[in-house]
Amino acid sequence: MPLKRMVLEIGMGTDIRGQDDTKAAVRALRDALWHNSLTITSALGVDIDSMHVDITIGTPHPERVDHAEVLKILPHGRGTVTCVQGGLEIPNEAGTGATILAHAAAIVRLDVAE
């Protein structure tokens, strides 16, 4: 059976002082996921761990994001991470650091009959 898109979850995360894109990305995904309770799997009679989650992270420095750390946030299923240019980098007044803002989109797909 084909994977069908069931849910789109979105979130935002920051690293205020550390300039850590991974920390901001993890917080963005947590923001997206922790405001939801997906009951669609039980409604469809499928195992919750059969979910496939396509995660897209937008951050100023996508090459700095540790994909494995982002995937640790998933409570169920399996996932993939794609990082793209996005988010914000907001320099502090002294010019010695910055706040990193990342966005996350999580698309939940399930293998269901047509």
C-alpha positions in Angstrom: 0.0 0.0 0.0 1.2 3.5 -0.6 2.2 6.0 2.1 -0.4 8.7 2.4 0.0 12.0 4.0 -2.1 12.3 7.1 -0.8 15.1 9.2 1.3 18.3 9.0 2.7 19.6 12.2 4.8 22.8 12.4 6.9 24.3 15.1 9.6 26.9 16.0 12.6 26.6 18.3 15.5 28.8 19.4 18.9 28.8 20.8 19.1 32.1 22.5 22.9 32.4 23.2 24.7 29.3 22.0 24.4 29.7 18.2 23.6 26.0 18.1 21.4 25.1 15.0 20.9 21.5 16.3 19.5 22.7 19.6 17.1 25.1 17.8 16.1 22.4 15.4 15.4 19.9 18.2 13.3 22.5 20.0 11.4 23.3 16.8 10.5 19.7 16.2 9.5 19.2 19.9 7.3 22.3 19.6 5.6 20.8 16.5 5.1 17.3 18.1 4.3 18.1 21.7 1.1 20.1 21.0 -0.6 17.1 19.4 -2.0 13.7 20.2 -2.3 11.6 17.1 -5.2 9.3 17.4 -5.4 8.7 13.7 -3.5 5.4 13.9 -6.0 3.8 16.3 -8.9 5.2 14.3 -7.5 3.5 11.2 -6.4 0.3 13.1 -2.7 0.6 12.3 0.2 0.4 14.7 1.4 3.8 15.9 5.0 2.8 15.2 4.2 2.3 11.5 4.2 6.1 11.0 6.8 7.6 8.7 7.6 11.2 9.6 9.3 13.4 7.0 10.9 16.2 8.9 12.1 19.4 7.3 14.1 21.9 9.3 14.7 25.4 8.2 17.7 27.0 9.9 20.4 29.6 9.0 23.1 26.9 8.9 21.5 23.7 7.7 24.9 21.9 7.5 25.4 22.3 11.3 22.3 20.3 12.2 22.9 16.8 13.7 20.1 14.7 12.0 20.5 11.9 14.6 19.8 14.3 17.5 16.6 15.6 15.7 15.4 12.1 15.1 15.7 11.2 18.8 12.7 13.5 19.4 10.3 11.2 17.6 8.2 9.3 20.1 6.9 6.8 17.5 7.6 5.6 14.0 10.6 6.2 11.9 11.7 9.4 10.2 13.9 11.2 7.8 15.4 14.7 8.2 16.0 17.3 5.5 17.6 20.6 6.5 17.2 23.7 4.3 18.3 27.3 4.5 15.7 29.2 6.6 15.0 30.4 10.1 16.7 33.5 11.4 20.1 34.4 12.9 19.7 37.5 15.1 23.0 39.1 16.2 23.3 40.5 19.7 24.0 44.2 20.2 27.7 43.6 20.9 28.2 41.6 17.7 29.7 38.8 19.7 26.9 36.2 19.3 23.5 35.6 17.9 20.2 33.9 18.6 19.3 31.1 16.2 15.7 30.5 15.2 14.7 27.2 13.4 11.4 26.1 12.0 10.2 22.5 11.7 7.6 20.8 9.5 6.8 17.2 10.3 4.6 15.3 7.7 3.2 12.1 9.1 2.5 9.4 6.5 0.8 6.1 7.0 0.6 3.0 4.8 -3.1 2.7 4.3 -5.4 1.2 1.7 -6.6 3.4 -1.2 
